[in-house]
Amino acid sequence: MKTLADLRVKLFADGAERKSMLELYANPLIQGFTTNPTLMRKANITDYQAFARDILSAIPDRPISFEVFADDFDEMERQAGLIKTWGPNVYVKIPVTNTRRESSCPLINKLSHAGIKVNVTAIFTLEQVREVRCALEGGAPSNVSIFAGRIADTGIDPVPLMEKAVDMLRPHPQMELIWASPRELLNVFQADEIGCHIITATPDILKKLALVGKDLADYSLETVEMFAVDAGKSGFRL
């Protein structure tokens, strides 16, 4: 099994809680950050731009993705142009479609060729990867974000799809593939094995990095000890 030092895949933290983001920024293993409107809502953020500018002042030197929240392409374009100005390390997240299933690829192409670093998000199919690849070809550095964890939630193994996506993007070094929404730490090693460029993970998953390489016999004993302690604290009697 690989050690953390052997990993080639880049670890990005996925979240919008300032304290957690700054703690992870202090960890040299974390090479970037991603956010989205849902995570910001969970973090009770009410002023999008103030939050973003505050985080960027504290984290000025690692990639950070901020998502547009419009559903109309003209407004998406306006928001993307504003978000871009927040810092040189900013990637603008654009969903692969709007809520009416209309492809965002024409806008993605326009933004990328205008020099905006785009993170295309909410991708689930290889056909979407093909369309996005064509839109981004010849443009600025970009991310192609496949929600592998959500694909797994449907009972489909995402690894073969992710392997094919890696192959599809290989001729385009300015495009980096993201394994998004992982469900367990094992996904980090799966992403690394297939040559995926980036994997995003929540702080809860990233905390498990400390378990990598742990002796399984010791882990077994610790688990038994946990059960014994909790049973004693509960005062169970039979």
C-alpha positions as CSV (number, residue, x, y, z in Angstrom):
1,M,0.0,0.0,0.0
2,K,1.2,3.5,-0.8
3,T,2.1,6.0,1.9
4,L,0.8,9.5,1.8
5,A,4.2,10.7,0.7
6,D,3.8,8.5,-2.4
7,L,0.5,9.9,-3.6
8,R,0.6,11.7,-6.9
9,V,-3.1,12.8,-6.8
10,K,-3.6,16.3,-5.3
11,L,-5.8,16.6,-2.2
12,F,-8.2,19.5,-2.2
13,A,-10.4,20.3,0.8
14,D,-14.1,20.7,0.0
15,G,-16.0,23.0,2.4
16,A,-16.9,26.5,3.4
17,E,-16.2,26.8,7.1
18,R,-13.5,29.4,7.7
19,K,-11.9,27.7,10.7
20,S,-11.7,24.3,9.1
21,M,-10.3,25.8,5.8
22,L,-7.5,27.6,7.7
23,E,-6.6,24.5,9.7
24,L,-6.3,22.5,6.5
25,Y,-4.3,25.3,4.8
26,A,-1.7,24.7,7.5
27,N,-1.4,21.1,6.3
28,P,1.0,20.8,3.4
29,L,-0.8,17.8,2.0
30,I,-3.8,20.0,1.1
31,Q,-3.0,21.6,-2.2
32,G,-6.3,23.4,-3.0
33,F,-9.9,24.1,-1.9
34,T,-13.3,23.9,-3.4
35,T,-16.6,25.4,-2.3
36,N,-20.2,25.5,-3.6
37,P,-23.5,27.3,-2.7
38,T,-24.8,24.3,-0.8
39,L,-21.7,24.1,1.4
40,M,-21.9,27.9,2.0
41,R,-25.5,27.6,3.0
42,K,-24.6,24.8,5.5
43,A,-21.9,27.1,6.9
44,N,-24.5,29.9,7.3
45,I,-22.7,32.3,5.0
46,T,-24.9,35.2,3.9
47,D,-22.5,37.5,2.1
48,Y,-20.9,35.4,-0.7
49,Q,-18.3,38.0,-1.8
50,A,-17.3,39.0,1.7
51,F,-16.7,35.4,2.6
52,A,-14.7,34.7,-0.6
53,R,-12.5,37.8,-0.2
54,D,-11.8,37.0,3.4
55,I,-10.7,33.4,2.6
56,L,-8.6,34.6,-0.3
57,S,-6.8,37.1,1.9
58,A,-5.9,34.2,4.2
59,I,-5.2,31.6,1.4
60,P,-3.6,33.5,-1.4
61,D,-1.4,30.9,-2.9
62,R,-3.5,27.7,-3.5
63,P,-6.3,27.1,-6.0
64,I,-9.8,27.9,-4.7
65,S,-13.0,27.3,-6.7
66,F,-16.0,29.6,-6.2
67,E,-19.3,28.7,-8.0
68,V,-21.6,31.0,-9.9
69,F,-25.2,30.7,-8.5
70,A,-27.2,32.0,-11.5
71,D,-29.3,29.7,-13.7
72,D,-29.3,32.1,-16.7
73,F,-26.2,32.0,-18.9
74,D,-25.9,35.7,-19.3
75,E,-25.9,36.2,-15.5
76,M,-23.5,33.2,-15.1
77,E,-21.1,35.1,-17.4
78,R,-21.4,38.3,-15.5
79,Q,-20.8,36.5,-12.2
80,A,-17.9,34.6,-13.6
81,G,-16.3,37.8,-14.7
82,L,-16.6,39.2,-11.2
83,I,-15.4,36.1,-9.4
84,K,-12.3,36.0,-11.6
85,T,-11.2,39.4,-10.3
86,W,-11.0,38.1,-6.7
87,G,-7.6,36.6,-7.1
88,P,-5.1,34.9,-9.4
89,N,-5.7,31.5,-7.6
90,V,-9.4,31.6,-8.3
91,Y,-11.2,29.0,-10.4
92,V,-14.8,29.8,-11.4
93,K,-17.1,26.8,-11.0
94,I,-19.7,26.5,-13.8
95,P,-22.3,23.6,-13.7
96,V,-22.3,21.5,-16.8
97,T,-25.9,22.3,-17.4
98,N,-28.5,24.7,-16.0
99,T,-31.6,23.5,-14.3
100,R,-33.4,23.3,-17.7
101,R,-30.8,20.7,-18.9
102,E,-29.4,23.3,-21.3
103,S,-25.7,22.7,-21.9
104,S,-23.3,25.2,-20.4
105,C,-20.6,24.3,-22.9
106,P,-20.9,27.4,-25.1
107,L,-20.4,29.6,-22.1
108,I,-17.6,27.4,-20.8
109,N,-15.9,27.8,-24.1
110,K,-16.3,31.6,-24.1
111,L,-15.0,32.0,-20.5
112,S,-12.1,29.6,-20.9
113,H,-10.9,31.3,-24.1
114,A,-11.3,34.7,-22.4
115,G,-8.6,33.5,-19.9
116,I,-10.9,32.6,-17.0
117,K,-9.8,29.4,-15.2
118,V,-13.0,27.3,-15.1
119,N,-13.9,24.4,-12.9
120,V,-16.8,22.6,-14.7
121,T,-18.8,20.9,-12.0
122,A,-21.7,18.3,-11.6
123,I,-20.4,16.0,-14.4
124,F,-21.8,12.5,-14.3
125,T,-21.3,11.0,-17.8
126,L,-18.6,10.4,-20.3
127,E,-20.6,12.2,-22.9
128,Q,-20.5,15.3,-20.7
129,V,-16.8,14.9,-20.4
130,R,-16.4,14.8,-24.2
131,E,-18.5,17.9,-24.6
132,V,-16.6,19.8,-21.9
133,R,-13.3,18.7,-23.3
134,C,-14.2,20.2,-26.6
135,A,-15.3,23.4,-25.0
136,L,-12.1,23.8,-23.0
137,E,-9.7,22.8,-25.7
138,G,-7.2,25.6,-26.3
139,G,-8.4,27.6,-23.4
140,A,-7.1,28.6,-20.0
141,P,-6.1,26.0,-17.3
142,S,-9.3,24.2,-16.1
143,N,-10.8,21.5,-14.0
144,V,-13.2,18.8,-15.1
145,S,-15.1,17.7,-12.0
146,I,-16.8,14.3,-12.0
147,F,-19.0,13.5,-9.0
148,A,-17.7,10.0,-8.6
149,G,-19.1,9.6,-5.1
150,R,-22.6,10.4,-6.2
151,I,-22.2,7.9,-9.1
152,A,-21.2,5.3,-6.5
153,D,-24.4,6.2,-4.6
154,T,-26.4,4.8,-7.5
155,G,-24.8,1.4,-7.2
156,I,-22.4,2.0,-10.2
157,D,-18.6,1.6,-9.7
158,P,-17.2,4.9,-10.7
159,V,-13.6,3.7,-11.2
160,P,-14.0,2.5,-14.9
161,L,-15.7,5.7,-15.8
162,M,-12.9,7.7,-14.1
163,E,-10.2,5.7,-15.9
164,K,-11.8,6.5,-19.2
165,A,-12.0,10.2,-18.3
166,V,-8.3,10.2,-17.4
167,D,-7.6,8.8,-20.9
168,M,-9.8,11.3,-22.6
169,L,-8.1,14.3,-20.9
170,R,-4.5,13.0,-21.2
171,P,-3.8,14.9,-24.5
172,H,-4.9,18.1,-22.8
173,P,-2.4,18.9,-20.0
174,Q,-4.2,22.2,-19.2
175,M,-7.3,20.2,-18.1
176,E,-7.1,18.5,-14.7
177,L,-9.6,15.8,-13.8
178,I,-11.3,16.0,-10.3
179,W,-12.7,13.0,-8.5
180,A,-15.4,14.8,-6.6
181,S,-17.7,13.8,-3.7
182,P,-15.6,10.8,-2.4
183,R,-17.4,8.7,0.2
184,E,-14.3,7.1,1.9
185,L,-10.6,7.6,2.2
186,L,-10.0,4.5,0.0
187,N,-11.2,6.7,-2.9
188,V,-8.0,8.8,-2.5
189,F,-5.9,5.7,-3.3
190,Q,-8.3,4.7,-6.1
191,A,-8.0,8.1,-7.7
192,D,-4.2,8.0,-7.4
193,E,-4.0,4.5,-8.9
194,I,-5.8,5.6,-12.1
195,G,-3.8,8.8,-12.5
196,C,-6.6,11.2,-11.6
197,H,-5.1,14.7,-11.0
198,I,-7.2,15.9,-8.1
199,I,-9.6,14.5,-5.5
200,T,-11.7,16.8,-3.3
201,A,-12.7,15.6,0.2
202,T,-14.6,17.0,3.2
203,P,-12.8,17.6,6.5
204,D,-14.4,14.5,8.0
205,I,-12.7,12.3,5.3
206,L,-9.4,14.2,5.5
207,K,-9.2,13.6,9.2
208,K,-8.9,9.9,8.4
209,L,-5.5,10.5,6.7
210,A,-4.0,9.9,10.1
211,L,-5.2,6.2,9.8
212,V,-3.2,5.5,6.7
213,G,-0.7,2.7,7.4
214,K,-2.2,1.9,10.8
215,D,-1.6,-1.6,12.0
216,L,-4.9,-3.5,11.6
217,A,-4.3,-5.7,14.7
218,D,-3.9,-2.6,16.8
219,Y,-6.9,-1.0,15.2
220,S,-8.9,-4.2,16.0
221,L,-7.9,-3.9,19.7
222,E,-8.8,-0.2,19.8
223,T,-12.2,-1.0,18.4
224,V,-12.8,-3.7,21.1
225,E,-11.7,-1.3,23.8
226,M,-14.1,1.3,22.5
227,F,-17.0,-1.1,22.7
228,A,-16.0,-2.1,26.2
229,V,-15.7,1.5,27.4
230,D,-19.1,2.5,25.8
231,A,-20.8,-0.5,27.3
232,G,-19.5,0.4,30.7
233,K,-20.5,4.0,30.4
234,S,-24.0,3.0,29.4
235,G,-24.4,0.9,32.5
236,F,-25.9,-2.0,30.6
237,R,-27.2,-5.0,32.6
238,L,-28.5,-8.4,31.5
